[in-house]
Amino acid sequence: MEQIGSYINIREKDFYFGSCYSCDKRCCDGRAGYSLTPLVVEDFMEVYKHFPILFGSVNGVFRPLMVLNDGDSACSYLDENGYCSIYEERPPACRLYPLSPFFDEVFIDAACPSVSGDALGVSIVEKGNVSKEFYHKRLENFAQKLENTSTFMEELVADENDFELVGEVSGVALYKYSGKIENEMIGMHRESLRHLE
């Protein structure tokens, strides 16, 4: 697969990154369509301290989701100057953006205003390899991480009555788990609910 919307496979060419501070932070803004991010279970540890982890159906697949914002505003961690107040603790999706894993491929959002194919700024991708400045462990064995997440979700959805509707963001109904399964991931999910507003 070579392209998904504005996402281009990183094998296509080299990419460079200017600066987050020269753009309008659309990737942090629900009004621009960035409100929910699919998670793999390995992400929970880096997400639950700052964002709610809920469950919802995206493209017909019921999965764990990180709620970035309410769909009508920007991330609450953007300060008045447009800086991320949790920059060193931001979740994997934020750390990786404009990169996104897709099974065992990696794509880059060519619509990001700071991404360029010209040698301007910091290297993101060179000869199909992600630079160390943009690399995150989430990229490693991503297909296996998806499989682990599917197994986790299969166990949870054995009884659909174990989910309670908590609201909707960007047209996606969001649920919390209210069943009897107890494990570390469910504990982080439950603790993350304190971020709901």
C-alpha positions in Angstrom: 0.0 0.0 0.0 1.5 3.3 -1.0 -1.1 5.9 0.2 -4.0 6.4 2.6 -5.6 9.8 2.2 -2.8 12.3 2.7 -0.6 9.5 4.3 2.3 8.4 2.1 4.4 5.3 2.6 7.8 6.4 3.9 9.5 4.1 1.4 8.5 6.6 -1.3 11.1 9.3 -0.6 13.0 11.2 2.1 11.1 13.6 4.4 12.0 16.5 6.6 10.3 18.4 9.4 10.3 22.1 10.0 8.7 23.1 13.3 5.5 22.5 15.2 5.6 26.2 16.3 5.2 27.6 12.8 1.8 26.0 12.1 -1.7 26.3 13.6 -1.6 22.9 15.5 -4.4 21.3 13.6 -3.2 17.9 14.7 -4.2 18.9 18.3 -7.6 20.4 17.3 -10.9 18.6 17.2 -12.3 21.2 14.8 -9.8 20.0 12.2 -10.9 16.4 12.7 -8.2 15.2 15.2 -10.2 14.0 18.3 -9.7 10.3 18.6 -6.7 8.0 18.2 -6.8 4.2 18.0 -4.6 2.6 20.6 -2.8 -0.7 20.9 -2.8 -2.1 24.5 0.9 -1.3 24.8 0.0 2.4 24.5 -2.2 2.4 27.7 0.8 3.0 30.0 1.7 6.2 28.2 -1.9 7.5 27.8 -3.9 6.9 30.9 -2.1 9.5 33.0 -3.3 12.4 30.8 -6.1 11.3 28.5 -9.3 9.1 28.8 -9.1 5.6 27.3 -12.5 4.6 26.0 -13.8 2.1 23.5 -15.7 2.7 20.2 -16.2 1.4 16.7 -13.9 2.9 14.1 -14.3 1.6 10.5 -16.4 -1.2 11.8 -13.8 -2.4 14.4 -14.5 -2.0 18.1 -11.2 -0.8 19.6 -9.6 1.2 22.4 -9.4 4.9 21.7 -7.5 7.8 23.2 -9.8 10.9 23.4 -7.6 13.9 22.6 -10.4 16.5 22.9 -14.1 17.0 22.7 -14.3 17.4 18.9 -15.1 21.1 19.1 -11.9 22.4 20.6 -8.1 21.9 20.9 -6.3 19.6 23.3 -6.5 20.9 26.8 -2.7 20.6 27.1 -2.0 23.3 24.5 -1.1 26.4 26.4 -2.0 30.0 25.4 1.2 30.2 23.3 0.5 27.0 21.4 3.0 24.9 23.3 2.3 21.4 24.6 2.4 21.5 28.4 3.0 17.8 28.7 5.5 17.6 25.8 7.9 15.2 27.6 5.0 12.9 28.6 2.9 13.1 25.5 1.3 9.9 24.2 2.7 7.7 21.4 0.4 9.1 18.7 1.5 12.7 19.5 5.2 11.7 19.7 5.1 10.0 16.4 3.0 12.5 14.4 3.3 13.0 11.4 4.3 9.3 11.3 1.7 6.6 11.7 2.2 2.8 11.7 -0.1 0.6 9.6 0.5 -3.1 10.2 4.2 -3.4 9.4 4.4 -0.3 7.2 5.0 3.3 8.3 3.2 6.2 6.7 3.7 10.0 6.9 1.0 12.7 6.8 2.0 14.7 3.8 -0.7 17.3 4.7 1.2 18.3 7.8 2.4 21.9 7.0 5.8 21.1 8.6 6.5 18.1 6.4 8.6 18.6 3.3 10.4 16.5 0.7 13.0 19.3 0.5 16.1 19.0 2.6 14.8 21.8 5.0 14.6 21.1 8.7 15.3 17.9 10.6 15.3 14.6 8.8 12.2 12.4 9.6 12.8 9.7 7.1 15.9 8.8 5.1 15.9 5.9 2.6 12.8 4.4 4.2 14.2 4.6 7.8 12.8 6.7 10.6 15.4 9.1 12.2 16.2 8.6 15.9 14.5 12.0 16.7 11.2 10.7 15.5 11.5 7.0 16.3 9.3 5.5 19.0 9.1 1.9 20.2 5.4 1.8 19.0 6.8 1.3 15.5 8.4 -2.0 16.5 6.5 -5.2 15.6 3.3 -3.1 15.1 1.4 -6.0 13.4 2.0 -8.1 16.5 0.8 -5.2 18.8 -2.4 -5.1 16.7 -2.8 -8.8 17.2 -2.3 -8.5 21.0 -4.9 -5.7 21.0 -7.4 -7.8 19.1 -7.0 -10.7 21.6 -7.5 -8.2 24.5 -10.7 -6.8 22.8 -12.1 -10.3 22.0 -12.0 -11.1 25.7 -13.7 -7.9 26.6 -16.5 -8.0 24.1 -17.6 -11.5 25.0 -20.6 -9.7 26.6 -21.6 -6.5 24.9 -23.6 -5.6 28.0 -20.3 -5.0 29.8 -20.0 -1.6 28.1 -21.7 1.6 29.2 -22.1 4.6 26.8 -20.4 7.7 28.2 -20.8 10.1 25.2 -19.9 10.8 21.7 -17.0 12.6 20.0 -16.8 13.4 16.3 -19.7 11.1 15.6 -18.2 8.1 17.4 -20.1 6.6 20.4 -17.7 6.0 23.3 -18.0 3.4 26.0 -16.4 2.5 29.3 -15.9 -1.0 30.4 -18.2 -2.0 33.3 -17.7 -5.8 33.2 -15.9 -8.2 35.6 -12.6 -8.7 33.9 -9.7 -7.2 35.9 -6.2 -6.8 34.6 -3.6 -4.0 34.4 -5.0 -2.6 31.1 -8.6 -2.4 32.5 -7.1 -0.7 35.7 -5.5 1.9 33.5 -8.7 2.4 31.5 -10.6 2.9 34.7 -8.1 5.3 36.1 -8.1 7.3 32.9 -11.8 8.0 33.2 -11.0 10.8 35.7 -10.0 12.9 32.6 -13.6 12.8 31.2 -15.4 16.1 31.2 
